Amino acid sequence: MIRYLKGELIDVGHERAIVETGGIGYEVIVPELVAERLAARGPGAEVSLHTYYYMAMDPSRATPMLLGFDSATQLAFFERLLEVPRVGPKLACRMLVAPVANIARAIELGDVKFLASLPGIGASKARDISNALKGKIADFATTPEEAIAASEEAAPSIESDAIEVLAQLGYPLVEARQRVLDAQARHPGIGTLEHLVAEALADRA
């Protein structure tokens, strides 16, 4: 499974981008906010995306799809949206036209009007989303995701690398991030990726 992509931005358009890494150009479906941020950087920039891979099933064929997000937090929230009946990967991705914190707060407050204004979400789906996730995503409602994305994009830290490693080991992104944060809190000053990963695995084993 492809969970992370880092390389040169070749092209970016409406809800899509092409990133070249290892001589291969990957077409990635991205939320509108991510497309805008990538466009601001322009072709030739080195970019990184947290990715979600799935097979889009049609009656006659299966098409592999890669969706990209500019922070582990954004990807984790996207994956929570997939828990809602009748919300698939494409729709959940299109919903992210506003910061995660704004959408999460609307869900927590039962703001069906705001949710219904998101692309592809009418009143019925808005109620489904609120009913399914209300009370479960409070952490996302206070997440300064733009700052997280900016810091990860500007200078990938051992923190984001450690989260990626744990995700590759099979940990859900929310748990991987929490393990890394706990390890850093318990052991301030960790300076290497290997040490941070080891502590993240050991502290909560």
C-alpha positions as CSV (number, residue, x, y, z in Angstrom):
1,M,0.0,0.0,0.0
2,I,1.3,3.5,-0.9
3,R,1.0,5.7,2.3
4,Y,3.4,8.5,1.5
5,L,4.7,10.1,-1.6
6,K,7.6,12.6,-1.9
7,G,9.0,14.0,-5.1
8,E,8.9,16.8,-7.7
9,L,5.6,18.4,-8.5
10,I,5.1,18.1,-12.3
11,D,1.7,19.5,-12.7
12,V,-1.3,20.5,-10.7
13,G,-4.9,21.1,-11.7
14,H,-8.4,21.0,-10.3
15,E,-8.4,18.3,-7.5
16,R,-5.4,16.5,-9.1
17,A,-1.6,16.6,-9.2
18,I,1.2,14.7,-10.8
19,V,4.2,14.0,-8.6
20,E,7.4,12.3,-10.0
21,T,9.4,10.1,-7.7
22,G,11.9,7.5,-8.7
23,G,11.3,8.3,-12.4
24,I,7.6,7.5,-12.1
25,G,4.9,10.1,-12.4
26,Y,2.0,9.4,-10.0
27,E,-1.4,11.0,-10.6
28,V,-2.9,11.9,-7.3
29,I,-6.4,13.0,-6.5
30,V,-6.3,15.8,-3.9
31,P,-8.8,18.0,-2.0
32,E,-9.3,21.5,-3.4
33,L,-7.3,23.0,-0.5
34,V,-4.3,20.8,-1.2
35,A,-4.5,21.6,-4.9
36,E,-4.4,25.3,-4.1
37,R,-1.4,24.9,-1.9
38,L,0.5,22.9,-4.5
39,A,-0.4,25.4,-7.2
40,A,1.1,28.1,-5.0
41,R,4.4,26.3,-4.9
42,G,4.4,25.6,-8.6
43,P,5.9,22.8,-10.9
44,G,9.4,21.9,-10.0
45,A,8.9,22.2,-6.2
46,E,9.6,19.2,-4.0
47,V,6.4,18.2,-2.3
48,S,5.2,15.4,0.0
49,L,1.8,13.9,0.3
50,H,0.2,11.4,2.8
51,T,-1.7,9.1,0.5
52,Y,-4.6,6.7,0.5
53,Y,-4.7,3.9,-2.1
54,Y,-7.9,2.1,-3.1
55,M,-9.6,0.4,-6.1
56,A,-12.5,2.2,-7.6
57,M,-15.0,-0.5,-8.7
58,D,-17.1,-0.1,-11.8
59,P,-19.4,-2.7,-13.3
60,S,-16.8,-3.5,-16.0
61,R,-13.4,-2.8,-14.4
62,A,-11.4,-1.9,-11.3
63,T,-9.4,1.3,-11.4
64,P,-6.5,2.0,-8.9
65,M,-6.8,5.4,-7.4
66,L,-4.3,7.4,-5.2
67,L,-5.6,10.2,-3.0
68,G,-3.2,12.7,-1.5
69,F,-3.3,14.9,1.6
70,D,-0.8,17.4,2.9
71,S,-0.8,16.3,6.6
72,A,-1.2,13.1,8.5
73,T,-4.0,14.8,10.4
74,Q,-5.9,15.5,7.2
75,L,-5.5,11.9,6.1
76,A,-6.6,10.6,9.5
77,F,-9.8,12.8,9.4
78,F,-10.5,11.6,5.8
79,E,-10.3,8.0,7.0
80,R,-12.8,8.8,9.8
81,L,-15.2,10.2,7.2
82,L,-15.1,6.8,5.5
83,E,-16.8,5.3,8.6
84,V,-20.0,7.1,7.6
85,P,-22.4,5.0,5.4
86,R,-22.7,6.3,1.8
87,V,-19.5,8.3,2.1
88,G,-16.8,6.8,-0.2
89,P,-13.2,7.9,-0.8
90,K,-14.0,10.3,-3.6
91,L,-16.8,12.1,-1.8
92,A,-14.8,12.3,1.5
93,C,-11.9,13.8,-0.4
94,R,-14.1,16.4,-2.1
95,M,-15.6,17.4,1.2
96,L,-12.3,18.8,2.4
97,V,-12.8,22.3,0.9
98,A,-12.5,23.8,4.4
99,P,-9.9,23.2,7.2
100,V,-10.4,19.9,9.1
101,A,-10.9,21.8,12.3
102,N,-13.9,23.7,10.8
103,I,-15.6,20.6,9.5
104,A,-14.9,18.7,12.7
105,R,-16.4,21.5,14.8
106,A,-19.5,21.5,12.6
107,I,-19.9,17.8,13.1
108,E,-19.5,18.1,16.9
109,L,-22.0,21.0,17.0
110,G,-24.5,19.2,14.7
111,D,-24.3,22.1,12.2
112,V,-26.1,20.3,9.4
113,K,-26.4,23.5,7.4
114,F,-22.6,23.9,7.1
115,L,-22.1,20.2,6.4
116,A,-24.8,20.3,3.7
117,S,-22.9,23.2,2.0
118,L,-19.9,20.9,1.3
119,P,-19.5,19.5,-2.2
120,G,-21.7,16.4,-2.8
121,I,-23.3,16.6,0.7
122,G,-27.0,17.3,0.9
123,A,-29.1,17.6,4.0
124,S,-29.5,13.8,4.3
125,K,-25.8,13.0,4.2
126,A,-25.1,15.9,6.5
127,R,-27.3,14.4,9.1
128,D,-25.7,10.9,8.6
129,I,-22.2,12.4,9.0
130,S,-23.2,14.3,12.2
131,N,-25.0,11.3,13.7
132,A,-22.2,8.9,12.9
133,L,-19.2,11.0,14.1
134,K,-20.5,13.4,16.7
135,G,-18.7,13.0,19.9
136,K,-15.9,11.0,18.3
137,I,-13.7,13.6,16.6
138,A,-13.3,16.4,19.2
139,D,-9.5,16.2,18.8
140,F,-9.8,17.2,15.2
141,A,-11.9,20.2,16.1
142,T,-8.9,21.9,17.7
143,T,-6.2,20.8,15.3
144,P,-4.3,23.7,13.6
145,E,-3.9,21.7,10.5
146,E,-2.6,24.5,8.3
147,A,0.3,25.0,10.6
148,I,1.0,21.2,10.8
149,A,0.9,21.0,7.0
150,A,3.2,24.0,6.6
151,S,5.8,22.7,9.0
152,E,5.8,19.2,7.5
153,E,6.1,20.6,3.9
154,A,8.8,23.2,4.7
155,A,11.0,20.8,6.6
156,P,10.0,17.2,7.1
157,S,10.8,16.4,10.7
158,I,11.8,13.1,12.4
159,E,8.3,13.3,13.9
160,S,6.5,13.1,10.5
161,D,9.0,10.4,9.4
162,A,8.4,8.4,12.5
163,I,4.6,8.6,12.0
164,E,5.2,7.3,8.4
165,V,7.3,4.4,9.7
166,L,4.6,3.4,12.2
167,A,1.9,3.7,9.5
168,Q,4.0,1.4,7.3
169,L,4.1,-1.1,10.2
170,G,0.3,-1.2,10.2
171,Y,-0.6,1.3,12.9
172,P,-3.6,3.6,12.1
173,L,-2.4,7.2,11.5
174,V,-4.2,8.6,14.6
175,E,-2.5,6.0,16.9
176,A,0.9,6.4,15.1
177,R,0.8,10.1,15.7
178,Q,-0.2,9.7,19.3
179,R,2.6,7.2,19.9
180,V,5.2,9.5,18.5
181,L,3.9,12.5,20.5
182,D,3.9,10.4,23.7
183,A,7.4,9.2,23.1
184,Q,8.6,12.8,22.6
185,A,6.8,13.9,25.7
186,R,8.4,11.2,27.8
187,H,11.8,11.5,26.3
188,P,12.5,15.1,25.3
189,G,15.5,15.6,23.1
190,I,15.3,12.5,21.0
191,G,17.5,13.3,18.0
192,T,17.3,10.3,15.7
193,L,14.5,8.7,13.7
194,E,15.6,5.2,14.9
195,H,15.5,6.2,18.6
196,L,12.1,7.9,18.2
197,V,10.5,4.9,16.5
198,A,11.9,2.6,19.1
199,E,10.5,4.7,21.9
200,A,7.2,5.1,20.2
201,L,6.9,1.3,20.0
202,A,8.2,0.6,23.5
203,D,6.4,3.3,25.5
204,R,2.9,2.0,24.7
205,A,3.7,-1.6,23.9
